Each structure stands twice: as structure tokens, then as C-alpha cells.
């Protein structure tokens, strides 16, 4: 997925957070990620804006 996409995959999130893909998928399926998980069919994706806010130390759902 390109960096200009509005969403990122779970494996991209795992890489950005330095956690395993398995752990990222487990947390997403259990709704335990600190940001909302978007389900598109069978795909689970995350908002790049929310991930950036999380990694910047801001609340994941804030609008900047």
C-alpha cells in the first residue's frame, strides 16, 4: 500500500510499531488496539492519521 493511502494494513502497523504481525492481528481481532480498526470485507485496516497521532503521543482519534 502506498504512503499516500489513507489507511494502512495490519502488517504495516506492526512494522511501524516494532511488534510482530501475529500480535498486531491478535490485538486488532480482540479490539484491543488503542485506535479504531476498520473492517473492509475480510481486511482489517487502520487510519494512517490515527496511527500517526498514536505514535506522536496524541490520542488516536484526534483531528489535527
PDB file of N, CA, C, O and CB in Angstrom:
ATOM      1  N   UNK A   1       0.854  -1.180   0.000  1.00  0.00           N
ATOM      2  CA  UNK A   1       0.000   0.000   0.000  1.00  0.00           C
ATOM      3  C   UNK A   1       0.897   1.239   0.000  1.00  0.00           C
ATOM      4  O   UNK A   1       1.926   1.266   0.675  1.00  0.00           O
ATOM      5  CB  UNK A   1      -0.970   0.000   1.234  1.00  0.00           C
ATOM      6  N   UNK A   2       0.509   2.245  -0.746  1.00  0.00           N
ATOM      7  CA  UNK A   2       1.358   3.430  -0.853  1.00  0.00           C
ATOM      8  C   UNK A   2       1.230   4.329   0.374  1.00  0.00           C
ATOM      9  O   UNK A   2       0.225   4.304   1.084  1.00  0.00           O
ATOM     10  CB  UNK A   2       1.007   4.217  -2.111  1.00  0.00           C
ATOM     11  N   UNK A   3       2.268   5.116   0.600  1.00  0.00           N
ATOM     12  CA  UNK A   3       2.299   6.008   1.763  1.00  0.00           C
ATOM     13  C   UNK A   3       1.243   7.104   1.686  1.00  0.00           C
ATOM     14  O   UNK A   3       0.896   7.690   2.712  1.00  0.00           O
ATOM     15  CB  UNK A   3       3.670   6.636   1.896  1.00  0.00           C
ATOM     16  N   UNK A   4       0.718   7.397   0.478  1.00  0.00           N
ATOM     17  CA  UNK A   4      -0.309   8.427   0.364  1.00  0.00           C
ATOM     18  C   UNK A   4      -1.718   7.867   0.558  1.00  0.00           C
ATOM     19  O   UNK A   4      -2.697   8.609   0.482  1.00  0.00           O
ATOM     20  CB  UNK A   4      -0.210   9.106  -0.986  1.00  0.00           C
ATOM     21  N   UNK A   5      -1.822   6.556   0.808  1.00  0.00           N
ATOM     22  CA  UNK A   5      -3.104   5.935   1.096  1.00  0.00           C
ATOM     23  C   UNK A   5      -3.607   6.419   2.460  1.00  0.00           C
ATOM     24  O   UNK A   5      -2.809   6.700   3.354  1.00  0.00           O
ATOM     25  CB  UNK A   5      -2.985   4.387   1.066  1.00  0.00           C
ATOM     26  N   UNK A   6      -4.908   6.513   2.614  1.00  0.00           N
ATOM     27  CA  UNK A   6      -5.493   6.972   3.872  1.00  0.00           C
ATOM     28  C   UNK A   6      -5.512   5.895   4.951  1.00  0.00           C
ATOM     29  O   UNK A   6      -5.728   6.190   6.126  1.00  0.00           O
ATOM     30  CB  UNK A   6      -6.894   7.461   3.631  1.00  0.00           C
ATOM     31  N   UNK A   7      -5.286   4.649   4.549  1.00  0.00           N
ATOM     32  CA  UNK A   7      -5.301   3.542   5.513  1.00  0.00           C
ATOM     33  C   UNK A   7      -4.006   2.752   5.424  1.00  0.00           C
ATOM     34  O   UNK A   7      -3.277   2.840   4.436  1.00  0.00           O
ATOM     35  CB  UNK A   7      -6.512   2.613   5.266  1.00  0.00           C
ATOM     36  N   UNK A   8      -3.729   1.979   6.465  1.00  0.00           N
ATOM     37  CA  UNK A   8      -2.587   1.073   6.455  1.00  0.00           C
ATOM     38  C   UNK A   8      -3.036  -0.303   6.914  1.00  0.00           C
ATOM     39  O   UNK A   8      -3.980  -0.445   7.692  1.00  0.00           O
ATOM     40  CB  UNK A   8      -1.444   1.605   7.355  1.00  0.00           C
ATOM     41  N   UNK A   9      -2.348  -1.299   6.420  1.00  0.00           N
ATOM     42  CA  UNK A   9      -2.662  -2.680   6.764  1.00  0.00           C
ATOM     43  C   UNK A   9      -2.129  -3.007   8.162  1.00  0.00           C
ATOM     44  O   UNK A   9      -1.331  -2.265   8.735  1.00  0.00           O
ATOM     45  CB  UNK A   9      -2.069  -3.650   5.715  1.00  0.00           C
ATOM     46  N   UNK A  10      -2.585  -4.111   8.676  1.00  0.00           N
ATOM     47  CA  UNK A  10      -2.107  -4.568   9.989  1.00  0.00           C
ATOM     48  C   UNK A  10      -0.605  -4.877   9.941  1.00  0.00           C
ATOM     49  O   UNK A  10       0.111  -4.507  10.872  1.00  0.00           O
ATOM     50  CB  UNK A  10      -2.898  -5.823  10.448  1.00  0.00           C
ATOM     51  N   UNK A  11      -0.099  -5.542   8.889  1.00  0.00           N
ATOM     52  CA  UNK A  11       1.350  -5.759   8.836  1.00  0.00           C
ATOM     53  C   UNK A  11       2.154  -4.446   8.782  1.00  0.00           C
ATOM     54  O   UNK A  11       3.226  -4.362   9.382  1.00  0.00           O
ATOM     55  CB  UNK A  11       1.690  -6.612   7.624  1.00  0.00           C
ATOM     56  N   UNK A  12       1.656  -3.433   8.081  1.00  0.00           N
ATOM     57  CA  UNK A  12       2.329  -2.131   8.061  1.00  0.00           C
ATOM     58  C   UNK A  12       2.335  -1.513   9.461  1.00  0.00           C
ATOM     59  O   UNK A  12       3.336  -0.937   9.888  1.00  0.00           O
ATOM     60  CB  UNK A  12       1.637  -1.176   7.056  1.00  0.00           C
ATOM     61  N   UNK A  13       1.214  -1.638  10.168  1.00  0.00           N
ATOM     62  CA  UNK A  13       1.121  -1.131  11.539  1.00  0.00           C
ATOM     63  C   UNK A  13       2.117  -1.853  12.442  1.00  0.00           C
ATOM     64  O   UNK A  13       2.812  -1.225  13.241  1.00  0.00           O
ATOM     65  CB  UNK A  13      -0.315  -1.298  12.085  1.00  0.00           C
ATOM     66  N   UNK A  14       2.179  -3.178  12.308  1.00  0.00           N
ATOM     67  CA  UNK A  14       3.099  -3.964  13.126  1.00  0.00           C
ATOM     68  C   UNK A  14       4.540  -3.503  12.898  1.00  0.00           C
ATOM     69  O   UNK A  14       5.298  -3.335  13.853  1.00  0.00           O
ATOM     70  CB  UNK A  14       2.959  -5.468  12.806  1.00  0.00           C
ATOM     71  N   UNK A  15       4.909  -3.300  11.651  1.00  0.00           N
ATOM     72  CA  UNK A  15       6.256  -2.846  11.326  1.00  0.00           C
ATOM     73  C   UNK A  15       6.525  -1.465  11.940  1.00  0.00           C
ATOM     74  O   UNK A  15       7.581  -1.237  12.529  1.00  0.00           O
ATOM     75  CB  UNK A  15       6.452  -2.801   9.797  1.00  0.00           C
ATOM     76  N   UNK A  16       5.565  -0.552  11.799  1.00  0.00           N
ATOM     77  CA  UNK A  16       5.723   0.810  12.332  1.00  0.00           C
ATOM     78  C   UNK A  16       5.876   0.808  13.847  1.00  0.00           C
ATOM     79  O   UNK A  16       6.557   1.670  14.402  1.00  0.00           O
ATOM     80  CB  UNK A  16       4.526   1.677  11.937  1.00  0.00           C
ATOM     81  N   UNK A  17       5.249  -0.151  14.518  1.00  0.00           N
ATOM     82  CA  UNK A  17       5.266  -0.211  15.988  1.00  0.00           C
ATOM     83  C   UNK A  17       6.295  -1.194  16.534  1.00  0.00           C
ATOM     84  O   UNK A  17       6.421  -1.357  17.748  1.00  0.00           O
ATOM     85  CB  UNK A  17       3.897  -0.588  16.502  1.00  0.00           C
ATOM     86  N   UNK A  18       7.025  -1.847  15.640  1.00  0.00           N
ATOM     87  CA  UNK A  18       8.042  -2.834  16.034  1.00  0.00           C
ATOM     88  C   UNK A  18       7.459  -3.968  16.873  1.00  0.00           C
ATOM     89  O   UNK A  18       8.026  -4.376  17.887  1.00  0.00           O
ATOM     90  CB  UNK A  18       9.157  -2.149  16.813  1.00  0.00           C
ATOM     91  N   UNK A  19       6.301  -4.466  16.415  1.00  0.00           N
ATOM     92  CA  UNK A  19       5.698  -5.646  17.041  1.00  0.00           C
ATOM     93  C   UNK A  19       5.487  -6.690  15.952  1.00  0.00           C
ATOM     94  O   UNK A  19       5.574  -6.373  14.765  1.00  0.00           O
ATOM     95  CB  UNK A  19       4.338  -5.292  17.763  1.00  0.00           C
ATOM     96  N   UNK A  20       5.216  -7.914  16.337  1.00  0.00           N
ATOM     97  CA  UNK A  20       5.018  -8.973  15.347  1.00  0.00           C
ATOM     98  C   UNK A  20       3.667  -8.822  14.660  1.00  0.00           C
ATOM     99  O   UNK A  20       2.725  -8.259  15.219  1.00  0.00           O
ATOM    100  CB  UNK A  20       5.124 -10.357  16.007  1.00  0.00           C
ATOM    101  N   UNK A  21       3.594  -9.338  13.434  1.00  0.00           N
ATOM    102  CA  UNK A  21       2.328  -9.345  12.702  1.00  0.00           C
ATOM    103  C   UNK A  21       1.266 -10.096  13.488  1.00  0.00           C
ATOM    104  O   UNK A  21       0.119  -9.659  13.576  1.00  0.00           O
ATOM    105  CB  UNK A  21       2.505  -9.974  11.311  1.00  0.00           C
ATOM    106  N   UNK A  22       1.656 -11.227  14.056  1.00  0.00           N
ATOM    107  CA  UNK A  22       0.718 -12.040  14.810  1.00  0.00           C
ATOM    108  C   UNK A  22       0.109 -11.290  15.982  1.00  0.00           C
ATOM    109  O   UNK A  22      -1.098 -11.355  16.215  1.00  0.00           O
ATOM    110  CB  UNK A  22       1.399 -13.281  15.304  1.00  0.00           C
ATOM    111  N   UNK A  23       0.955 -10.577  16.717  1.00  0.00           N
ATOM    112  CA  UNK A  23       0.451  -9.799  17.846  1.00  0.00           C
ATOM    113  C   UNK A  23      -0.470  -8.682  17.360  1.00  0.00           C
ATOM    114  O   UNK A  23      -1.516  -8.435  17.960  1.00  0.00           O
ATOM    115  CB  UNK A  23       1.617  -9.213  18.661  1.00  0.00           C
ATOM    116  N   UNK A  24      -0.086  -8.011  16.284  1.00  0.00           N
ATOM    117  CA  UNK A  24      -0.921  -6.930  15.756  1.00  0.00           C
ATOM    118  C   UNK A  24      -2.294  -7.455  15.334  1.00  0.00           C
ATOM    119  O   UNK A  24      -3.314  -6.841  15.649  1.00  0.00           O
ATOM    120  CB  UNK A  24      -0.226  -6.248  14.562  1.00  0.00           C
ATOM    121  N   UNK A  25      -2.329  -8.586  14.624  1.00  0.00           N
ATOM    122  CA  UNK A  25      -3.613  -9.166  14.219  1.00  0.00           C
ATOM    123  C   UNK A  25      -4.421  -9.607  15.439  1.00  0.00           C
ATOM    124  O   UNK A  25      -5.635  -9.408  15.483  1.00  0.00           O
ATOM    125  CB  UNK A  25      -3.389 -10.361  13.274  1.00  0.00           C
ATOM    126  N   UNK A  26      -3.757 -10.201  16.423  1.00  0.00           N
ATOM    127  CA  UNK A  26      -4.458 -10.642  17.641  1.00  0.00           C
ATOM    128  C   UNK A  26      -5.111  -9.450  18.339  1.00  0.00           C
ATOM    129  O   UNK A  26      -6.285  -9.513  18.706  1.00  0.00           O
ATOM    130  CB  UNK A  26      -3.478 -11.359  18.609  1.00  0.00           C
ATOM    131  N   UNK A  27      -4.357  -8.366  18.525  1.00  0.00           N
ATOM    132  CA  UNK A  27      -4.901  -7.174  19.178  1.00  0.00           C
ATOM    133  C   UNK A  27      -6.041  -6.566  18.366  1.00  0.00           C
ATOM    134  O   UNK A  27      -7.035  -6.114  18.934  1.00  0.00           O
ATOM    135  CB  UNK A  27      -3.800  -6.135  19.391  1.00  0.00           C
ATOM    136  N   UNK A  28      -5.901  -6.553  17.047  1.00  0.00           N
ATOM    137  CA  UNK A  28      -6.953  -6.000  16.188  1.00  0.00           C
ATOM    138  C   UNK A  28      -8.235  -6.833  16.290  1.00  0.00           C
ATOM    139  O   UNK A  28      -9.327  -6.284  16.433  1.00  0.00           O
ATOM    140  CB  UNK A  28      -6.474  -5.939  14.721  1.00  0.00           C
ATOM    141  N   UNK A  29      -8.093  -8.158  16.217  1.00  0.00           N
ATOM    142  CA  UNK A  29      -9.270  -9.036  16.298  1.00  0.00           C
ATOM    143  C   UNK A  29      -9.967  -8.933  17.649  1.00  0.00           C
ATOM    144  O   UNK A  29     -11.190  -9.045  17.729  1.00  0.00           O
ATOM    145  CB  UNK A  29      -8.866 -10.484  16.040  1.00  0.00           C
ATOM    146  N   UNK A  30      -9.191  -8.719  18.713  1.00  0.00           N
ATOM    147  CA  UNK A  30      -9.749  -8.624  20.063  1.00  0.00           C
ATOM    148  C   UNK A  30     -10.161  -7.193  20.421  1.00  0.00           C
ATOM    149  O   UNK A  30     -10.547  -6.917  21.556  1.00  0.00           O
ATOM    150  CB  UNK A  30      -8.737  -9.135  21.079  1.00  0.00           C
ATOM    151  N   UNK A  31     -10.075  -6.289  19.445  1.00  0.00           N
ATOM    152  CA  UNK A  31     -10.428  -4.877  19.637  1.00  0.00           C
ATOM    153  C   UNK A  31      -9.639  -4.261  20.794  1.00  0.00           C
ATOM    154  O   UNK A  31     -10.186  -3.510  21.601  1.00  0.00           O
ATOM    155  CB  UNK A  31     -11.939  -4.735  19.897  1.00  0.00           C
ATOM    156  N   UNK A  32      -8.348  -4.588  20.862  1.00  0.00           N
ATOM    157  CA  UNK A  32      -7.502  -4.096  21.944  1.00  0.00           C
ATOM    158  C   UNK A  32      -6.449  -3.104  21.473  1.00  0.00           C
ATOM    159  O   UNK A  32      -5.557  -2.740  22.240  1.00  0.00           O
ATOM    160  CB  UNK A  32      -6.831  -5.251  22.626  1.00  0.00           C
ATOM    161  N   UNK A  33      -6.541  -2.661  20.220  1.00  0.00           N
ATOM    162  CA  UNK A  33      -5.632  -1.623  19.751  1.00  0.00           C
ATOM    163  C   UNK A  33      -6.133  -0.278  20.263  1.00  0.00           C
ATOM    164  O   UNK A  33      -7.341  -0.097  20.416  1.00  0.00           O
ATOM    165  CB  UNK A  33      -5.522  -1.626  18.192  1.00  0.00           C
ATOM    166  N   UNK A  34      -5.238   0.666  20.530  1.00  0.00           N
ATOM    167  CA  UNK A  34      -5.660   1.973  21.055  1.00  0.00           C
ATOM    168  C   UNK A  34      -6.256   2.894  19.991  1.00  0.00           C
ATOM    169  O   UNK A  34      -6.528   4.063  20.264  1.00  0.00           O
ATOM    170  CB  UNK A  34      -4.486   2.662  21.702  1.00  0.00           C
ATOM    171  N   UNK A  35      -6.457   2.377  18.790  1.00  0.00           N
ATOM    172  CA  UNK A  35      -7.104   3.132  17.710  1.00  0.00           C
ATOM    173  C   UNK A  35      -8.144   2.237  17.049  1.00  0.00           C
ATOM    174  O   UNK A  35      -8.038   1.013  17.126  1.00  0.00           O
ATOM    175  CB  UNK A  35      -6.054   3.639  16.658  1.00  0.00           C
ATOM    176  N   UNK A  36      -9.145   2.822  16.402  1.00  0.00           N
ATOM    177  CA  UNK A  36     -10.194   2.012  15.781  1.00  0.00           C
ATOM    178  C   UNK A  36      -9.669   1.161  14.616  1.00  0.00           C
ATOM    179  O   UNK A  36      -8.841   1.608  13.822  1.00  0.00           O
ATOM    180  CB  UNK A  36     -11.315   2.914  15.290  1.00  0.00           C
ATOM    181  N   UNK A  37     -10.163  -0.054  14.538  1.00  0.00           N
ATOM    182  CA  UNK A  37      -9.861  -0.958  13.435  1.00  0.00           C
ATOM    183  C   UNK A  37     -11.040  -0.897  12.469  1.00  0.00           C
ATOM    184  O   UNK A  37     -12.196  -0.995  12.880  1.00  0.00           O
ATOM    185  CB  UNK A  37      -9.599  -2.432  13.941  1.00  0.00           C
ATOM    186  N   UNK A  38     -10.740  -0.736  11.192  1.00  0.00           N
ATOM    187  CA  UNK A  38     -11.774  -0.655  10.161  1.00  0.00           C
ATOM    188  C   UNK A  38     -11.789  -1.990   9.426  1.00  0.00           C
ATOM    189  O   UNK A  38     -10.759  -2.432   8.916  1.00  0.00           O
ATOM    190  CB  UNK A  38     -11.517   0.547   9.168  1.00  0.00           C
ATOM    191  N   UNK A  39     -12.956  -2.633   9.371  1.00  0.00           N
ATOM    192  CA  UNK A  39     -13.063  -3.905   8.666  1.00  0.00           C
ATOM    193  C   UNK A  39     -13.679  -3.649   7.306  1.00  0.00           C
ATOM    194  O   UNK A  39     -14.798  -3.146   7.202  1.00  0.00           O
ATOM    195  CB  UNK A  39     -13.905  -4.934   9.474  1.00  0.00           C
ATOM    196  N   UNK A  40     -12.935  -4.002   6.258  1.00  0.00           N
ATOM    197  CA  UNK A  40     -13.401  -3.874   4.880  1.00  0.00           C
ATOM    198  C   UNK A  40     -13.472  -5.285   4.310  1.00  0.00           C
ATOM    199  O   UNK A  40     -12.470  -5.832   3.851  1.00  0.00           O
ATOM    200  CB  UNK A  40     -12.451  -2.941   4.018  1.00  0.00           C
ATOM    201  N   UNK A  41     -14.660  -5.863   4.345  1.00  0.00           N
ATOM    202  CA  UNK A  41     -14.780  -7.269   3.971  1.00  0.00           C
ATOM    203  C   UNK A  41     -14.027  -8.097   4.992  1.00  0.00           C
ATOM    204  O   UNK A  41     -14.329  -8.053   6.185  1.00  0.00           O
ATOM    205  CB  UNK A  41     -14.239  -7.527   2.532  1.00  0.00           C
ATOM    206  N   UNK A  42     -13.041  -8.855   4.519  1.00  0.00           N
ATOM    207  CA  UNK A  42     -12.217  -9.651   5.434  1.00  0.00           C
ATOM    208  C   UNK A  42     -10.956  -8.915   5.861  1.00  0.00           C
ATOM    209  O   UNK A  42     -10.242  -9.365   6.756  1.00  0.00           O
ATOM    210  CB  UNK A  42     -11.839 -10.968   4.785  1.00  0.00           C
ATOM    211  N   UNK A  43     -10.681  -7.771   5.214  1.00  0.00           N
ATOM    212  CA  UNK A  43      -9.468  -6.992   5.528  1.00  0.00           C
ATOM    213  C   UNK A  43      -9.662  -6.123   6.759  1.00  0.00           C
ATOM    214  O   UNK A  43     -10.735  -5.560   6.975  1.00  0.00           O
ATOM    215  CB  UNK A  43      -9.073  -6.113   4.339  1.00  0.00           C
ATOM    216  N   UNK A  44      -8.619  -6.024   7.554  1.00  0.00           N
ATOM    217  CA  UNK A  44      -8.589  -5.114   8.688  1.00  0.00           C
ATOM    218  C   UNK A  44      -7.569  -4.031   8.357  1.00  0.00           C
ATOM    219  O   UNK A  44      -6.427  -4.338   8.015  1.00  0.00           O
ATOM    220  CB  UNK A  44      -8.233  -5.861  10.033  1.00  0.00           C
ATOM    221  N   UNK A  45      -7.971  -2.778   8.455  1.00  0.00           N
ATOM    222  CA  UNK A  45      -7.071  -1.660   8.173  1.00  0.00           C
ATOM    223  C   UNK A  45      -7.198  -0.618   9.277  1.00  0.00           C
ATOM    224  O   UNK A  45      -8.128  -0.646  10.083  1.00  0.00           O
ATOM    225  CB  UNK A  45      -7.380  -1.031   6.787  1.00  0.00           C
ATOM    226  N   UNK A  46      -6.237   0.300   9.289  1.00  0.00           N
ATOM    227  CA  UNK A  46      -6.207   1.368  10.279  1.00  0.00           C
ATOM    228  C   UNK A  46      -6.014   2.699   9.569  1.00  0.00           C
ATOM    229  O   UNK A  46      -5.368   2.762   8.523  1.00  0.00           O
ATOM    230  CB  UNK A  46      -5.085   1.132  11.322  1.00  0.00           C
ATOM    231  N   UNK A  47      -6.564   3.744  10.127  1.00  0.00           N
ATOM    232  CA  UNK A  47      -6.364   5.079   9.595  1.00  0.00           C
ATOM    233  C   UNK A  47      -4.913   5.505   9.805  1.00  0.00           C
ATOM    234  O   UNK A  47      -4.398   5.446  10.922  1.00  0.00           O
ATOM    235  CB  UNK A  47      -7.331   6.082  10.260  1.00  0.00           C
ATOM    236  N   UNK A  48      -4.259   5.932   8.732  1.00  0.00           N
ATOM    237  CA  UNK A  48      -2.880   6.420   8.870  1.00  0.00           C
ATOM    238  C   UNK A  48      -2.823   7.616   9.818  1.00  0.00           C
ATOM    239  O   UNK A  48      -1.877   7.752  10.593  1.00  0.00           O
ATOM    240  CB  UNK A  48      -2.300   6.808   7.491  1.00  0.00           C
ATOM    241  N   UNK A  49      -3.834   8.480   9.755  1.00  0.00           N
ATOM    242  CA  UNK A  49      -3.869   9.661  10.631  1.00  0.00           C
ATOM    243  C   UNK A  49      -3.912   9.229  12.100  1.00  0.00           C
ATOM    244  O   UNK A  49      -3.208   9.792  12.938  1.00  0.00           O
ATOM    245  CB  UNK A  49      -5.098  10.558  10.295  1.00  0.00           C
ATOM    246  N   UNK A  50      -4.749   8.217  12.408  1.00  0.00           N
ATOM    247  CA  UNK A  50      -4.849   7.745  13.793  1.00  0.00           C
ATOM    248  C   UNK A  50      -3.548   7.091  14.248  1.00  0.00           C
ATOM    249  O   UNK A  50      -3.127   7.279  15.390  1.00  0.00           O
ATOM    250  CB  UNK A  50      -6.012   6.753  13.938  1.00  0.00           C
ATOM    251  N   UNK A  51      -2.907   6.321  13.362  1.00  0.00           N
ATOM    252  CA  UNK A  51      -1.638   5.682  13.711  1.00  0.00           C
ATOM    253  C   UNK A  51      -0.566   6.740  13.951  1.00  0.00           C
ATOM    254  O   UNK A  51       0.193   6.644  14.916  1.00  0.00           O
ATOM    255  CB  UNK A  51      -1.192   4.706  12.597  1.00  0.00           C
ATOM    256  N   UNK A  52      -0.497   7.739  13.091  1.00  0.00           N
ATOM    257  CA  UNK A  52       0.481   8.813  13.259  1.00  0.00           C
ATOM    258  C   UNK A  52       0.262   9.536  14.584  1.00  0.00           C
ATOM    259  O   UNK A  52       1.218   9.813  15.309  1.00  0.00           O
ATOM    260  CB  UNK A  52       0.396   9.809  12.089  1.00  0.00           C
ATOM    261  N   UNK A  53      -0.998   9.841  14.901  1.00  0.00           N
ATOM    262  CA  UNK A  53      -1.304  10.512  16.166  1.00  0.00           C
ATOM    263  C   UNK A  53      -0.882   9.641  17.351  1.00  0.00           C
ATOM    264  O   UNK A  53      -0.313  10.142  18.321  1.00  0.00           O
ATOM    265  CB  UNK A  53      -2.811  10.842  16.254  1.00  0.00           C
ATOM    266  N   UNK A  54      -1.159   8.345  17.271  1.00  0.00           N
ATOM    267  CA  UNK A  54      -0.764   7.416  18.340  1.00  0.00           C
ATOM    268  C   UNK A  54       0.746   7.427  18.523  1.00  0.00           C
ATOM    269  O   UNK A  54       1.237   7.534  19.646  1.00  0.00           O
ATOM    270  CB  UNK A  54      -1.251   5.984  18.028  1.00  0.00           C
ATOM    271  N   UNK A  55       1.478   7.317  17.430  1.00  0.00           N
ATOM    272  CA  UNK A  55       2.926   7.250  17.510  1.00  0.00           C
ATOM    273  C   UNK A  55       3.560   8.587  17.886  1.00  0.00           C
ATOM    274  O   UNK A  55       4.686   8.637  18.382  1.00  0.00           O
ATOM    275  CB  UNK A  55       3.483   6.777  16.201  1.00  0.00           C
ATOM    276  N   UNK A  56       2.814   9.675  17.640  1.00  0.00           N
ATOM    277  CA  UNK A  56       3.273  11.007  18.053  1.00  0.00           C
ATOM    278  C   UNK A  56       2.917  11.291  19.514  1.00  0.00           C
ATOM    279  O   UNK A  56       3.249  12.353  20.041  1.00  0.00           O
ATOM    280  CB  UNK A  56       2.661  12.085  17.145  1.00  0.00           C
ATOM    281  N   UNK A  57       2.239  10.338  20.168  1.00  0.00           N
ATOM    282  CA  UNK A  57       1.883  10.500  21.572  1.00  0.00           C
ATOM    283  C   UNK A  57       0.575  11.232  21.796  1.00  0.00           C
ATOM    284  O   UNK A  57       0.287  11.666  22.912  1.00  0.00           O
ATOM    285  CB  UNK A  57       2.965  11.221  22.277  1.00  0.00           C
ATOM    286  N   UNK A  58      -0.221  11.374  20.741  1.00  0.00           N
ATOM    287  CA  UNK A  58      -1.519  12.044  20.861  1.00  0.00           C
ATOM    288  C   UNK A  58      -2.602  10.981  20.920  1.00  0.00           C
ATOM    289  O   UNK A  58      -2.358   9.812  20.620  1.00  0.00           O
ATOM    290  CB  UNK A  58      -1.768  13.030  19.670  1.00  0.00           C
ATOM    291  N   UNK A  59      -3.788  11.393  21.305  1.00  0.00           N
ATOM    292  CA  UNK A  59      -4.924  10.483  21.316  1.00  0.00           C
ATOM    293  C   UNK A  59      -5.215  10.058  19.873  1.00  0.00           C
ATOM    294  O   UNK A  59      -5.232  10.903  18.977  1.00  0.00           O
ATOM    295  CB  UNK A  59      -6.179  11.154  21.975  1.00  0.00           C
ATOM    296  N   UNK A  60      -5.441   8.777  19.638  1.00  0.00           N
ATOM    297  CA  UNK A  60      -5.579   8.229  18.295  1.00  0.00           C
ATOM    298  C   UNK A  60      -6.719   8.741  17.450  1.00  0.00           C
ATOM    299  O   UNK A  60      -6.671   8.609  16.227  1.00  0.00           O
ATOM    300  CB  UNK A  60      -5.712   6.818  18.393  1.00  0.00           C
ATOM    301  N   UNK A  61      -7.748   9.325  18.052  1.00  0.00           N
ATOM    302  CA  UNK A  61      -8.899   9.760  17.268  1.00  0.00           C
ATOM    303  C   UNK A  61      -8.982  11.273  17.138  1.00  0.00           C
ATOM    304  O   UNK A  61      -9.986  11.791  16.649  1.00  0.00           O
ATOM    305  CB  UNK A  61     -10.165   9.240  17.886  1.00  0.00           C
ATOM    306  N   UNK A  62      -7.946  11.994  17.565  1.00  0.00           N
ATOM    307  CA  UNK A  62      -7.970  13.458  17.457  1.00  0.00           C
ATOM    308  C   UNK A  62      -7.855  13.895  16.015  1.00  0.00           C
ATOM    309  O   UNK A  62      -7.194  13.237  15.211  1.00  0.00           O
ATOM    310  CB  UNK A  62      -6.843  14.082  18.279  1.00  0.00           C
ATOM    311  N   UNK A  63      -8.493  14.999  15.686  1.00  0.00           N
ATOM    312  CA  UNK A  63      -8.302  15.637  14.391  1.00  0.00           C
ATOM    313  C   UNK A  63      -7.298  16.751  14.556  1.00  0.00           C
ATOM    314  O   UNK A  63      -7.412  17.562  15.474  1.00  0.00           O
ATOM    315  CB  UNK A  63      -9.637  16.173  13.817  1.00  0.00           C
ATOM    316  N   UNK A  64      -6.311  16.800  13.673  1.00  0.00           N
ATOM    317  CA  UNK A  64      -5.295  17.851  13.751  1.00  0.00           C
ATOM    318  C   UNK A  64      -5.587  18.928  12.735  1.00  0.00           C
ATOM    319  O   UNK A  64      -4.845  19.905  12.640  1.00  0.00           O
ATOM    320  CB  UNK A  64      -3.889  17.277  13.527  1.00  0.00           C
TER     321      UNK A  64
END
